Structure formats: structure tokens, C-alpha cells
Amino acid sequence: MNERIEPRTTGHENASVEFIPGTGKMFYQFKLRDFSSKGFGIIVKKDSKVLKLLKTGDILDMKYHSEEAAVSPVSHQTQIKHISEPDPGKYKDHMLVGLLILE
């Protein structure tokens, strides 16, 4: 039984987010997934180096790419809301990183 308060949908085909965590120099890009009216998330492999650079509460400048390739990315200050296990049976050996756009 899904106990989430709000309905969720899976990510749009080509929507993605890119960011540079912490004081790093390398950027990461992930497909956006797990949408609700209050936010969305990305799925990251448990052994990914980026998970060591992120923590709940971090605020990062993230560039959002829409589904349409011709549209320029849009930057938003984004907060890491949680880093948690996805629903059982989904995305084995991955973590769900919840995002919230602040501006």
C-alpha cells in the first residue's frame, strides 16, 4: 500500500537536471523522476560518488532541462529534501534524492 500523501508520476521522457555538488568541478546530470505537486526526485546508484557530496538540506544551483531538446535549461536554487530508499522492488541498489525548487 502506498502511504504517500500525494499522487506521484514517473519522470517525463527527456526532463533532466544538472548540477555541481559541493565545491566540486565536475557536473552531474540525472533524469527527473518521481514527480508530485511539491517536488520531484532523481535516482542515484548507491555506490555513486555524488551521494558522498550531497546531504539533506543542501541548497544547490541546478539547471533544469525540459522534455524539449531545443529549449534552453533554466537555473533554480534547489534544496535536497531527502536521500532515501525508493519504494521496495523499485530501483534496486539505488537511492532516491528528493528535490525542491526554492525560487
PyRosetta script that sets phi, psi and omega in degrees:
from pyrosetta import init, pose_from_sequence

init()
pose = pose_from_sequence("MNERIEPRTTGHENASVEFIPGTGKMFYQFKLRDFSSKGFGIIVKKDSKVLKLLKTGDILDMKYHSEEAAVSPVSHQTQIKHISEPDPGKYKDHMLVGLLILE")
pose.set_psi(1, 131.5)
pose.set_omega(1, 179.3)
pose.set_phi(2, -84.5)
pose.set_psi(2, 117.9)
pose.set_omega(2, -176.9)
pose.set_phi(3, -98.6)
pose.set_psi(3, 8.7)
pose.set_omega(3, 178.1)
pose.set_phi(4, -67.7)
pose.set_psi(4, 144.5)
pose.set_omega(4, -176.8)
pose.set_phi(5, -71.1)
pose.set_psi(5, -38.3)
pose.set_omega(5, -175.4)
pose.set_phi(6, -110.2)
pose.set_psi(6, 147.7)
pose.set_omega(6, 176.2)
pose.set_phi(7, -65.9)
pose.set_psi(7, 148.6)
pose.set_omega(7, -179.8)
pose.set_phi(8, -121.8)
pose.set_psi(8, 153.5)
pose.set_omega(8, 172.1)
pose.set_phi(9, -131.7)
pose.set_psi(9, 159.5)
pose.set_omega(9, 178.6)
pose.set_phi(10, -76.9)
pose.set_psi(10, 165.0)
pose.set_omega(10, -176.9)
pose.set_phi(11, -62.1)
pose.set_psi(11, 155.0)
pose.set_omega(11, 175.3)
pose.set_phi(12, -74.3)
pose.set_psi(12, 153.8)
pose.set_omega(12, -170.3)
pose.set_phi(13, -47.2)
pose.set_psi(13, -51.1)
pose.set_omega(13, -174.2)
pose.set_phi(14, -117.9)
pose.set_psi(14, 7.9)
pose.set_omega(14, 179.6)
pose.set_phi(15, -70.2)
pose.set_psi(15, 134.7)
pose.set_omega(15, -178.3)
pose.set_phi(16, -149.7)
pose.set_psi(16, 170.3)
pose.set_omega(16, 179.0)
pose.set_phi(17, -134.9)
pose.set_psi(17, 143.2)
pose.set_omega(17, 174.7)
pose.set_phi(18, -129.6)
pose.set_psi(18, 148.2)
pose.set_omega(18, -177.7)
pose.set_phi(19, -162.2)
pose.set_psi(19, 162.0)
pose.set_omega(19, 173.1)
pose.set_phi(20, -112.7)
pose.set_psi(20, 113.1)
pose.set_omega(20, -178.3)
pose.set_phi(21, -78.7)
pose.set_psi(21, 148.1)
pose.set_omega(21, 175.5)
pose.set_phi(22, 53.5)
pose.set_psi(22, -136.7)
pose.set_omega(22, 179.8)
pose.set_phi(23, -100.7)
pose.set_psi(23, 18.8)
pose.set_omega(23, -177.9)
pose.set_phi(24, -67.1)
pose.set_psi(24, 169.6)
pose.set_omega(24, 178.7)
pose.set_phi(25, -112.0)
pose.set_psi(25, -13.0)
pose.set_omega(25, -178.0)
pose.set_phi(26, -97.7)
pose.set_psi(26, 136.1)
pose.set_omega(26, 177.3)
pose.set_phi(27, -97.1)
pose.set_psi(27, 153.9)
pose.set_omega(27, 178.7)
pose.set_phi(28, -118.6)
pose.set_psi(28, 146.3)
pose.set_omega(28, 176.9)
pose.set_phi(29, -131.2)
pose.set_psi(29, 133.6)
pose.set_omega(29, -178.1)
pose.set_phi(30, -135.6)
pose.set_psi(30, 149.6)
pose.set_omega(30, 171.4)
pose.set_phi(31, -69.7)
pose.set_psi(31, 141.7)
pose.set_omega(31, 174.3)
pose.set_phi(32, -80.3)
pose.set_psi(32, 137.9)
pose.set_omega(32, -178.2)
pose.set_phi(33, -143.6)
pose.set_psi(33, 172.4)
pose.set_omega(33, 171.0)
pose.set_phi(34, 56.4)
pose.set_psi(34, 62.5)
pose.set_omega(34, -177.3)
pose.set_phi(35, -83.7)
pose.set_psi(35, 141.0)
pose.set_omega(35, 167.9)
pose.set_phi(36, -141.0)
pose.set_psi(36, 176.7)
pose.set_omega(36, -179.6)
pose.set_phi(37, -70.4)
pose.set_psi(37, -16.4)
pose.set_omega(37, -177.8)
pose.set_phi(38, -104.0)
pose.set_psi(38, -2.2)
pose.set_omega(38, -179.3)
pose.set_phi(39, 164.4)
pose.set_psi(39, -166.0)
pose.set_omega(39, -178.6)
pose.set_phi(40, -160.7)
pose.set_psi(40, -179.0)
pose.set_omega(40, -177.3)
pose.set_phi(41, -148.0)
pose.set_psi(41, 172.8)
pose.set_omega(41, 173.9)
pose.set_phi(42, -123.9)
pose.set_psi(42, 153.4)
pose.set_omega(42, 178.6)
pose.set_phi(43, -106.1)
pose.set_psi(43, 126.2)
pose.set_omega(43, -175.4)
pose.set_phi(44, -127.6)
pose.set_psi(44, 135.6)
pose.set_omega(44, 176.5)
pose.set_phi(45, -60.0)
pose.set_psi(45, 140.3)
pose.set_omega(45, -178.0)
pose.set_phi(46, -57.8)
pose.set_psi(46, -31.0)
pose.set_omega(46, -177.6)
pose.set_phi(47, -94.0)
pose.set_psi(47, 8.8)
pose.set_omega(47, 179.9)
pose.set_phi(48, -69.9)
pose.set_psi(48, 138.5)
pose.set_omega(48, 178.4)
pose.set_phi(49, -61.3)
pose.set_psi(49, -29.3)
pose.set_omega(49, -177.0)
pose.set_phi(50, -62.9)
pose.set_psi(50, -30.9)
pose.set_omega(50, 179.5)
pose.set_phi(51, -64.0)
pose.set_psi(51, -28.8)
pose.set_omega(51, 177.6)
pose.set_phi(52, -73.7)
pose.set_psi(52, -18.0)
pose.set_omega(52, -177.4)
pose.set_phi(53, -97.5)
pose.set_psi(53, -7.2)
pose.set_omega(53, -177.7)
pose.set_phi(54, -112.5)
pose.set_psi(54, 145.6)
pose.set_omega(54, 171.5)
pose.set_phi(55, -145.4)
pose.set_psi(55, 154.3)
pose.set_omega(55, 179.3)
pose.set_phi(56, -56.1)
pose.set_psi(56, 133.2)
pose.set_omega(56, -179.3)
pose.set_phi(57, 98.5)
pose.set_psi(57, -18.6)
pose.set_omega(57, 177.7)
pose.set_phi(58, -56.8)
pose.set_psi(58, 143.9)
pose.set_omega(58, 174.7)
pose.set_phi(59, -118.8)
pose.set_psi(59, 122.8)
pose.set_omega(59, -176.4)
pose.set_phi(60, -127.1)
pose.set_psi(60, 152.5)
pose.set_omega(60, 171.1)
pose.set_phi(61, -84.7)
pose.set_psi(61, 116.5)
pose.set_omega(61, -177.7)
pose.set_phi(62, -118.8)
pose.set_psi(62, 142.7)
pose.set_omega(62, 176.5)
pose.set_phi(63, -101.1)
pose.set_psi(63, 124.8)
pose.set_omega(63, -177.9)
pose.set_phi(64, -102.9)
pose.set_psi(64, 127.3)
pose.set_omega(64, 177.0)
pose.set_phi(65, -104.3)
pose.set_psi(65, 128.6)
pose.set_omega(65, 179.0)
pose.set_phi(66, -77.6)
pose.set_psi(66, -178.9)
pose.set_omega(66, 178.9)
pose.set_phi(67, -66.1)
pose.set_psi(67, -26.1)
pose.set_omega(67, -175.9)
pose.set_phi(68, -91.0)
pose.set_psi(68, 121.0)
pose.set_omega(68, -175.3)
pose.set_phi(69, -62.4)
pose.set_psi(69, -29.0)
pose.set_omega(69, -176.2)
pose.set_phi(70, -77.4)
pose.set_psi(70, -13.7)
pose.set_omega(70, -177.9)
pose.set_phi(71, -84.4)
pose.set_psi(71, 132.5)
pose.set_omega(71, 179.3)
pose.set_phi(72, -67.6)
pose.set_psi(72, 147.0)
pose.set_omega(72, 178.4)
pose.set_phi(73, -65.9)
pose.set_psi(73, 154.6)
pose.set_omega(73, -180.0)
pose.set_phi(74, -117.6)
pose.set_psi(74, 130.7)
pose.set_omega(74, -179.9)
pose.set_phi(75, -89.6)
pose.set_psi(75, 138.9)
pose.set_omega(75, 177.0)
pose.set_phi(76, -143.6)
pose.set_psi(76, 141.9)
pose.set_omega(76, 168.9)
pose.set_phi(77, -69.9)
pose.set_psi(77, 128.7)
pose.set_omega(77, -173.5)
pose.set_phi(78, -133.5)
pose.set_psi(78, 136.6)
pose.set_omega(78, 179.8)
pose.set_phi(79, -102.3)
pose.set_psi(79, 139.7)
pose.set_omega(79, 172.1)
pose.set_phi(80, -78.9)
pose.set_psi(80, 112.2)
pose.set_omega(80, -176.6)
pose.set_phi(81, -85.4)
pose.set_psi(81, -36.0)
pose.set_omega(81, 178.4)
pose.set_phi(82, -163.3)
pose.set_psi(82, 157.9)
pose.set_omega(82, 170.6)
pose.set_phi(83, -129.7)
pose.set_psi(83, 110.3)
pose.set_omega(83, -171.0)
pose.set_phi(84, -144.9)
pose.set_psi(84, 168.2)
pose.set_omega(84, 176.0)
pose.set_phi(85, -69.9)
pose.set_psi(85, 138.3)
pose.set_omega(85, 173.9)
pose.set_phi(86, -71.0)
pose.set_psi(86, 172.0)
pose.set_omega(86, 177.2)
pose.set_phi(87, -52.1)
pose.set_psi(87, 144.3)
pose.set_omega(87, 179.9)
pose.set_phi(88, -54.0)
pose.set_psi(88, 139.5)
pose.set_omega(88, 178.0)
pose.set_phi(89, 87.6)
pose.set_psi(89, -12.1)
pose.set_omega(89, 179.9)
pose.set_phi(90, -106.8)
pose.set_psi(90, 139.3)
pose.set_omega(90, 171.2)
pose.set_phi(91, 52.7)
pose.set_psi(91, 58.9)
pose.set_omega(91, 179.4)
pose.set_phi(92, -55.1)
pose.set_psi(92, 137.6)
pose.set_omega(92, 179.2)
pose.set_phi(93, 64.4)
pose.set_psi(93, 29.5)
pose.set_omega(93, 177.6)
pose.set_phi(94, -127.9)
pose.set_psi(94, 165.6)
pose.set_omega(94, 174.4)
pose.set_phi(95, -124.4)
pose.set_psi(95, 150.3)
pose.set_omega(95, 175.8)
pose.set_phi(96, -99.4)
pose.set_psi(96, 124.0)
pose.set_omega(96, 177.4)
pose.set_phi(97, -107.4)
pose.set_psi(97, 111.4)
pose.set_omega(97, -178.9)
pose.set_phi(98, -82.0)
pose.set_psi(98, 134.7)
pose.set_omega(98, -177.5)
pose.set_phi(99, -119.6)
pose.set_psi(99, 146.8)
pose.set_omega(99, 175.6)
pose.set_phi(100, -137.4)
pose.set_psi(100, 120.3)
pose.set_omega(100, 177.4)
pose.set_phi(101, -72.9)
pose.set_psi(101, 128.7)
pose.set_omega(101, -177.7)
pose.set_phi(102, -92.7)
pose.set_psi(102, -27.8)
pose.set_omega(102, -178.4)
pose.set_phi(103, -130.0)
pose.dump_pdb("model.pdb")
